[in-house]
Amino acid sequence: MKILVINSGSSSIKFQLFMMPEKTVVCSGLVERIGFNDSEIHYKSDSSKIDEIAQITNHRVGLEKIVNLLLDEKAGVIKTTSEVAAIGHRVVHGGGSFSKTTIINQEVKDKIKALFSLAPQHNPPNYEGIVVAESFFPTSIQIAVFDTAFHQTIPIEAYKYSIPNKLLDENNIRKYGFHGTSHKYVSEKAIAHLGIKNSKIITIHLGNGCSMTAVKNGKSIDTTLGFGPVTGLIMGSRSGDIDHSIIFYLVNELGYNLDEVNSMLQKESGMLGLTGYNDLRDIEMEAKRGNTECQLALDMNAYRIKKYIGSFAAIMNGLDAIIFTAGIGENSNVIRKLVCSNMESFGIVLDKEKNRVRAKQLTEIHSDNSKTKILIIPTNEEVEIAKQSFELIK
Ligand code: ADP
């Protein structure tokens, strides 16, 4: 059966059509830089390859473009949308309502919508993806795969915040964690590759959003993102950890209102706030040219990751491997080198030559004398979503 996976994210829409259960990719592609004049459209099937620059103003326009490509007389791979048995959608925040993959109906959509305020950059484009897909694929089963689901194994001492008990008991305010589909996928690949039974692994997902997870014996036991997707690492435009007294200072002393503060922390902070650039490629290039702000931002970014490696190694009482994944983790030898330098006491020794890659497959980049393995594992949230969708409906 054919399963289409849609990952409708903050600035990009990735899609892949799978033949299941074989996991064969029938076609794949992405629309990126949504909202810019020079959005990119990439599409690939066995017989065609299309790369285009166009103005894709929003996610609806992007999704329409994808559907037209799938149905295109020359480049397309389906004659009618009813060939697609199911559509698996990545949904970032499942809140307290969803701990596993779920068939979408009106009630599920309402709950995803009710969670907009917790993931304002993600649940709205995820939701938009569902609504547009429903209109183009009326006969396909729509399925939601939640980023929060893998983190349901985090123990209470890690997910509970030290705030009044009733906020957890009555309002479900707790750490949820995100990027779960990616952390699950790469940690399973790592465990299979390492062939060890009792494994202590840290997965480092560095994309526009960034997070790390401590994965002990295949289960998430802690992660850097929390109640919303804004804590932990320094991200493309999200701040990561800050002292929350800054929020009160901004409001009470500097006259910001809460919406402005929220928008600042989600959309104007992180690498963008530190450098004026969102894309790490630009920041690396500027740092190379001698831009000290950009170099400092790269150093701060790596420093934060190191801090969490130490913290997660402590809670697992050991470390077998660290895994780099997602756009930055797979491609940026600069960030990987900064993170892995001076980490010998954690058994981490990078092979600088092996690190000089943009990895398209699982790649070992540690030195022969590194006790802790360092792996790049390209994430594939799409195949994981297809797998989980197929399992649910087969
Ligand atoms: P998301 O899925 O969260 O939108 P991705 O996983 O696609 O994000 O990662 C996007 C990030 O990856 C961007 O910051 C981009 O700069 C970075 N990236 C992609 N290719 C490279 C590269 N060759 N070198 C450095 N960073 C890269």
Residues whose N, C-alpha, C, O or C-beta is under 5 A from the ligand:
A	BS01	ADP	G9 S12 L206 G207 N208 G209 N278 D279 L280 R281 A326 G327 I328 N331 S332
